[in-house]
Amino acid sequence: MHTLFCIALIASVGCVVVALTDLVEEHNAKCPKGELSYSKMDVVSDIPKDQWPAFSPILIPDNFVEDDISKIVGNKVAPDSIDWREKGHVTHVKYQGTCGDCWIFASVAALEALYKRKSGKLEVFSEQNLRDCVPRCPCYGGSPPIAFDFVAIQQGGLLDPEKYYPRSETISKCKFDKPDADNTTVVSHIYFEGEDKLKEVVGTVGPVVVYISANRTKFIESHGEVVYDPDYKKSDPVDHGILVVGYGTDEEGGDYWLLKNSWGIHKGDKGYFRLARNRDGHLGIGTFCFLPV
């Protein structure tokens, strides 16, 4: 297990690279002052507004070391298919808006599933809690370890429910309220790689956060079909954090991963996407996998 709250970066990966231009520096400077309105900030003007928010940089540390998943999988065998929505471990699809903090949305969704596993209750947790309280500007890159370790270390495993810490159109002063918070029980996270391991963990433990290369028409404009993009190259960067909530096999599209996205219910199939599985890590899936524990 890892505790990587202080992370050394080797790259900011994203199809849309938000460099340290004067514009971004100015925008970031406003973040801790509570002056940032991400609903109106359109940095990537050459990409349609309903597409660009997902593609802010993904931060990749230089010290990721794979964990042994056997300590969480044990002797359990993954089924041929699974859908954690049917088991009551997945909350409604949310909308990240024009802040590029997919990493927060995917991480909170994973913490919701963890809380369900531990408590038996499904709670809708607050992304805004992390948007306001993590000491970095969330709209310009992050990673699940930052989110998991912040909740585990800085908030003692606690996270405010959305009903007590609702979404805001601005990033402002942290209003984390310990008496209102629930104990997610998170103490760290597991990191691993590869589709085979991803199936084992999703099939026997629960939903997992992954990075994929999502900035492509085949994915963005899909409506429930199994996405396979023949133009994808292994060298294409990952640029989006998303939650794997299941997998299965489609008669026409073949093996697939079931993904919960954070682009609202009007993208994909009511907010869910299916991505080709067992196709050599298509769109980068399996390159980086994170499970809160």
N, C-alpha and C positions, 0 to 999 in steps of 0.2 A: 504494500500500500504506500501511497505517496502523500507527502505534505509539501506542496510546492507553492505556498502563497507568495513567496518572494521568488519570482521566476526570471531567469536569464533568457533573453530572447535571441534567437538566431535569425528569425525571419518574420515578416508580416506577410502572410500569404493571402492573396485574394485576386479574383479576376479584375475587380475594380480596386486598384491600389490607391488608397488615400494617403498620399505622401504628406510630409510636414510642410505644406505650403503655408503661406501667410493666412489663407482663409481657414485652414484647419487649425492652425495654431491659435488664431483668434477665437474660433469656435470652442476649442478645448479649454482655453483660458476662462471661458464663461461657465464651463461645466461645474466647478466646485463653488461658484458664486451663486448658483441657482438661477442663472440667466439663460440657460439653454432651452430652446424650444425646438425639439427634434421634429415636431409635426410640420414645420415650415422650412426646414433646412434641406435644400436639394443640391447636394454637392455634385452628384453625377448627372449633369444635365443632359448628357447625350444618351442616357438610358431611360426608358419610360418609368415614370414615378412608381407605377404599380409593380415594377420589377427590381429596381436598384437596391432597396433597403437590405436585402439579404446578403449583399456582396461586399460588405466592409471587411477589413482584414481579419483573418484568423491568426491568432498568435501561437507560434509553435516553439516551445522551449527546446533547449539543446540537451536537456537531461532526462528525457523520457526513457524509462527502463521498463520493459514488459514485466508484468506481474504473472505469477503462476495462478491461472484461473481454477485449478483443481481445488484450491482451498475454499472456493465459493460454490463450485459446481458439485464437488464430491463425487458420489457414485451415480448421480442422477443422469438420465439419458434424455436428450432433447427429442421432442416429438417431431413428426414429419411437418407439422404446421402448428402455428399458435397465433392468437390474436388477443393481446392483453386488454383490449377494449371490452371484449366479451367477459373478461374476468373482473371487470370493475376497477382496473388499475390506472385508467387514463381519464383525465379531465377533458373538458371541451377544448376545441381548437381555438387558439388565441391569435391576436394580430399584433405584430411587433411595430407596425407603423413605419415611419421613415427613419427610425433609429436603427442602425445596423448592429443590433445586439441579439442576433439569433442565438449566440452562445449562452446568453442568460435565459432565454425562453426554453431552449432545449434542456439546460441544466435544471431549471425549476421543474420542468415536466418530469425529469428523472427523479427529483427529490419527492415529487408528489407520489410517484410509484413506490419509492422506498418507504415513505410514510405509510402507505397502504399495506405494504408487506409487513411492516413492524407493528402497526396499531390496529389494522383491520378496518380503518376508516379512510375514505378518500376525501382529501381536503384540497381546495383550490388555493394554491400559494401565490404570493405577490412577487411578480417580477420587479415591480416598482421599488420594493424593499432593496433589491440589489442595485437597481439603476441609481438610486439615490445614495446608497451607503458604501458600495465598493469604491475604494479610493483611486479610481481611474475613470476617465470619460468612457462610458460603455459603448457609445455609438461608433467608436473607431477601433474596434478590435478587442478581443478577449479570448478566453478559453474556458472550458468546463472546469479544469483544476482551479482556476482563479475563483470561480463561483462556489464550488464545493468546499474549498479550503477557507474561503471567507465565512461561509455559514458555519463550518465546523469550528474554526478557531476564533474568529472575531465575534460571532454571535452565539457561541456555545452550542451549536447544533440547532438553534432556534431560527424560525422563519415566520414572518407575519403572514396570516391568511390574507387573501385579496380583499375580503369583505372588510377588514380593518385597515388595510393599506392599499387602497384602490389605485388603479392606473391614473397617471397624470400626463398631460401633454408637455410637461417640462421636467427637467432633472433638477432637483433642488436639495435643500438640506435634509440629511438623513432623519427620518422620523420613526426608526425602528422602536417598537414598544414591547419590551420583554413580557409584560403581563398578558398581552394579547397573542403572543407568539405560540406556535406549536413546536414540539421537539421532533424534528425530522429524523433524529438519531444519527445523522451523518457524522462520521469522525474522520473520514478520509475518502480515497477513491482508488479504484482498480483501473490500471491502464493495460490494454492488450491490443494485438493486431491480428488481422486475418479473418476471412469470412467463416471458416470452420469454427474458430473460437467464438465468433460473434453469434453463430447459431447456437452453440452450446450454452452461452450465457443468457441470451434472449429466451431460449427455449426452456431453461431450467430455473432462472433467477428472476429476470424481469427486463423492462425496457432499458436500452443502452443509448448513450449519446455518441454520434459519429460525425465525422466531417465528410462532406462530399463535394464534388465539382458541379454546382447547381446552375451556374450562369450560362445556360444554353437553352435554346428554343425548345428542344425535344422535352426537356424537363419542365420548364416554366409553363408551357402551353398544354401539358398533358392533362387528361381529365379522368384518370382512373385506370387507363391501360398500363401495362407493364412497360416502363420506359427502358429502351435500349437505343443508344445513340452511336451509330457506326463511325461518327466523326471524332468520338472521344479518343484521346491518346493518354497513355499512362503518365506522360510528362505534364499533363494539364493540372494546374494547381487546384487544391481543394479550397473552397471559399464560403462554405456554409455549414453551420452546425444544426443538426436535426436529430430527432429521437426515433430510434427503431422500436416499434411497438409490436412487431410480429413478423411472420414470414409464411410462405405457402407456395403453392403451385397453381398456375392458371392454365387452363386447357389450351389457350391460344398463345399466351405470352411466356409460358414456362415458369420456372422458379422465380420468385420475387421476394423482395423485402418490403414490408409495410412501414411507411414512414409518417410520423406526425410532424407537420410543418407549423410554422408560425406566421404564415401569410394570410390568415383568415380563412373563412369557409368558402370563399368564392374562387379559390385556386385549387387545382387538383380535383379530387373527389371529396368535396365538402371539407377540404383542408388536408386530406391525406393523399399520399403519393405511393405508387408502387414502382420499385426499381429492380431491374434485372439482377438476379442472384445466381451465384456460381458461374459468373462470366468474367473471371479473373479480376475481381474487385472493380466492377464497372462503376464509373464516375468516382473512383477513389474510395468506395465504401470498404471498410475494413482497414484502411490505412491508419486511422486513429480511432480508438474506441475507449469510452470512459463510463464507468459504473460507480455511482456513489455507494459507499458502504458505511 
